[in-house]
């Protein structure tokens, strides 16, 4: 599985700007074509969260003494306690 490298946006912007600045410095272009560009407007959408009652119902659904019930309780507890996402949880490998 390929790993995705997360790079801060400011670093990406600086690297993307390097060739244009070089062309300006060398006199190849009079001014940057990026000069009038504006960043796109990003509308932030809050992530929906479960209510306290929904969390109680979820934990109640995991109750039991079977392997599956205990497994489900453990998985839900990890999500609740750490805030991990599904992909992050799936990347974990057990150690002996």
C-alpha positions in Angstrom: 0.0 0.0 0.0 1.4 3.4 -1.0 1.9 5.9 1.7 0.8 9.5 1.1 3.2 12.1 2.2 1.4 15.0 3.8 3.1 18.3 3.1 1.9 21.7 4.6 0.2 23.8 2.0 2.7 26.7 2.5 5.6 24.4 1.5 3.7 23.3 -1.7 3.0 26.9 -2.6 6.6 27.9 -2.1 7.9 25.1 -4.2 5.3 25.7 -7.0 6.4 29.4 -7.1 10.1 28.6 -7.5 10.2 28.2 -11.3 8.2 31.4 -11.8 10.4 33.4 -9.5 13.5 32.0 -11.4 12.0 33.1 -14.7 11.4 36.6 -13.3 14.9 36.8 -11.8 16.5 35.7 -15.2 14.4 38.3 -17.1 12.6 35.6 -19.1 9.2 37.0 -18.1 8.3 40.6 -17.2 6.1 39.6 -14.3 4.6 36.5 -12.8 1.4 35.2 -14.3 0.5 34.0 -10.8 0.5 37.6 -9.5 -3.2 38.1 -9.9 -4.2 34.6 -8.8 -6.3 34.3 -5.6 -6.7 31.2 -3.6 -10.1 29.5 -3.9 -12.7 30.1 -1.3 -13.1 26.9 0.7 -16.4 26.5 2.6 -15.7 24.7 5.9 -18.3 22.1 6.6 -18.3 20.8 10.2 -18.0 17.1 10.6 -21.2 15.6 12.0 -20.7 14.1 15.5 -22.8 11.6 17.5 -24.9 12.9 20.3 -24.5 11.5 23.8 -27.6 9.4 23.4 -26.3 8.0 20.1 -23.0 7.1 21.7 -24.8 5.3 24.5 -26.9 3.4 22.0 -23.8 2.4 20.1 -22.0 1.1 23.2 -25.2 -0.7 24.2 -25.2 -2.5 20.8 -21.7 -3.8 21.6 -22.7 -5.3 25.0 -22.1 -8.9 25.5 -19.6 -11.5 26.5 -18.9 -13.1 23.1 -15.7 -12.5 21.2 -17.6 -10.3 18.6 -19.2 -8.1 21.3 -15.9 -7.6 23.1 -14.1 -6.9 19.8 -16.7 -4.4 18.8 -16.5 -2.7 22.2 -12.7 -2.5 21.9 -12.9 -1.0 18.4 -15.6 1.6 19.3 -13.6 2.5 22.4 -10.4 3.1 20.4 -12.4 5.4 18.0 -13.9 7.3 21.0 -10.7 7.5 23.1 -8.3 8.4 20.3 -10.3 10.2 17.6 -8.6 7.9 15.1 -10.1 7.4 11.7 -10.9 4.1 10.2 -7.9 4.1 7.8 -5.6 4.9 10.7 -7.0 2.0 12.7 -6.6 -0.3 9.7 -2.9 0.6 9.3 -2.1 -0.7 12.8 -0.4 -4.1 12.9 -0.4 -6.3 16.0 3.0 -6.9 17.7 3.8 -10.2 19.4 
